[in-house]
């Protein structure tokens, strides 16, 4: 999953951030979610770092369950690039790549089950970050 943060309602002049394209150029499944936030990127970046699963209205139980392994392992959340301009577009993109056709066949039923909940948690995170950043603006 990658978070990108753009300015003025557009990301990088309408282009995607591009770093995800360096890490994973080809994917078998991709989901994208975005939200315009009426706050500058500095406030949005701060909200991304500070939002907790407890603030997320719809996906709180799912996020808590999913983050247990990383919390136990002490991993940090990704920090987005933070351009400075009024208004922001926060974009979350998840790309999945499988290494073989047989892996794709085995994974597809799992993703079919998980993807709606994954999308729910990402949209919920966007809304929660937006609320927090806009309150601070």
C-alpha positions as CSV (number, residue, x, y, z in Angstrom):
1,X,0.0,0.0,0.0
2,X,1.2,3.5,-0.8
3,X,0.0,6.9,0.4
4,X,0.6,9.9,-1.8
5,X,-0.2,13.5,-1.0
6,X,-0.8,16.2,-3.6
7,X,-1.7,19.8,-3.6
8,X,-4.4,22.1,-4.8
9,X,-6.8,19.2,-5.5
10,X,-4.3,17.5,-7.9
11,X,-1.4,15.2,-7.3
12,X,1.8,16.5,-8.9
13,X,0.0,18.4,-11.6
14,X,-2.4,15.5,-12.2
15,X,0.3,12.8,-12.2
16,X,0.6,10.1,-9.6
17,X,3.5,10.2,-7.1
18,X,5.4,7.6,-9.1
19,X,7.3,6.0,-6.2
20,X,5.0,3.0,-6.2
21,X,5.7,2.6,-9.9
22,X,9.4,2.1,-9.0
23,X,8.6,-0.5,-6.4
24,X,6.0,-2.5,-8.2
25,X,5.7,-1.7,-11.9
26,X,3.2,-4.6,-12.7
27,X,0.4,-5.7,-10.5
28,X,-2.3,-8.3,-10.8
29,X,-4.8,-6.5,-8.5
30,X,-5.0,-2.8,-7.8
31,X,-7.3,-0.7,-5.7
32,X,-7.3,3.1,-5.5
33,X,-9.0,5.5,-3.2
34,X,-8.7,9.3,-2.9
35,X,-10.1,12.2,-1.0
36,X,-9.7,15.9,-1.3
37,X,-9.0,17.5,2.1
38,X,-9.5,21.2,2.7
39,X,-6.2,21.5,4.6
40,X,-2.6,22.1,3.6
41,X,-0.3,19.1,3.1
42,X,1.6,19.7,6.4
43,X,-1.6,19.3,8.4
44,X,-2.6,16.3,6.3
45,X,0.8,14.7,6.8
46,X,0.5,15.3,10.6
47,X,-3.0,13.8,10.6
48,X,-1.8,10.7,8.8
49,X,0.9,10.2,11.5
50,X,-1.5,10.9,14.4
51,X,-4.7,9.1,13.3
52,X,-5.4,6.0,15.4
53,X,-7.6,3.0,14.6
54,X,-9.8,4.1,17.6
55,X,-10.8,7.2,15.6
56,X,-11.9,5.2,12.5
57,X,-15.7,4.9,12.7
58,X,-16.5,2.0,10.3
59,X,-13.4,-0.1,10.2
60,X,-12.1,0.1,13.8
61,X,-12.3,-3.6,14.6
62,X,-10.8,-4.6,11.2
63,X,-7.9,-2.2,11.4
64,X,-7.2,-3.2,15.0
65,X,-7.1,-6.9,14.0
66,X,-5.0,-6.3,10.9
67,X,-2.4,-4.1,12.7
68,X,-1.7,-6.5,15.6
69,X,1.3,-8.2,13.9
70,X,3.0,-4.9,12.9
71,X,2.3,-3.3,16.2
72,X,3.9,-6.3,18.0
73,X,6.9,-6.1,15.6
74,X,7.3,-2.3,16.2
75,X,7.0,-1.3,12.5
76,X,6.4,2.4,11.7
77,X,3.7,3.7,9.4
78,X,4.8,5.0,6.0
79,X,5.3,8.8,5.8
80,X,4.1,10.5,2.7
81,X,5.9,13.2,0.8
82,X,4.7,16.6,2.0
83,X,4.6,19.3,-0.6
84,X,3.6,22.8,0.8
85,X,0.4,24.3,-0.9
86,X,-3.2,24.9,0.2
87,X,-5.6,22.0,-0.3
88,X,-4.6,18.4,-0.6
89,X,-5.5,15.2,-2.3
90,X,-4.6,12.1,-0.3
91,X,-4.4,9.0,-2.4
92,X,-4.1,5.4,-1.2
93,X,-3.2,2.7,-3.7
94,X,-2.8,-1.0,-3.0
95,X,-1.1,-3.2,-5.6
96,X,-0.8,-6.9,-5.4
97,X,1.6,-9.0,-7.4
98,X,1.6,-12.8,-7.5
99,X,4.6,-14.8,-8.7
100,X,2.8,-17.5,-10.7
101,X,-0.5,-18.5,-12.3
102,X,-1.1,-21.1,-9.7
103,X,-0.5,-18.5,-6.9
104,X,-2.9,-16.2,-8.7
105,X,-5.6,-19.0,-8.8
106,X,-5.1,-19.7,-5.1
107,X,-5.0,-16.0,-4.1
108,X,-8.0,-14.8,-6.1
109,X,-10.7,-16.3,-3.7
110,X,-8.9,-14.8,-0.7
111,X,-8.7,-11.3,-2.3
112,X,-12.3,-11.6,-3.4
113,X,-13.2,-12.0,0.3
114,X,-10.7,-9.5,1.7
115,X,-10.8,-6.6,-0.9
116,X,-14.2,-5.1,0.1
117,X,-13.0,-4.9,3.7
118,X,-9.6,-3.6,2.6
119,X,-11.4,-0.9,0.6
120,X,-13.6,-0.1,3.5
121,X,-10.6,0.5,5.8
122,X,-8.8,2.6,3.3
123,X,-11.9,4.9,2.7
124,X,-12.4,5.1,6.4
125,X,-8.8,6.1,6.9
126,X,-9.1,8.8,4.2
127,X,-12.2,10.2,5.9
128,X,-10.6,10.1,9.4
129,X,-7.4,11.8,8.2
130,X,-9.5,14.4,6.4
131,X,-11.6,15.1,9.5
132,X,-8.6,15.5,11.7
133,X,-6.7,17.7,9.2
134,X,-9.7,19.9,8.5
135,X,-10.4,20.4,12.2
136,X,-6.8,21.6,12.6
137,X,-7.0,23.9,9.6
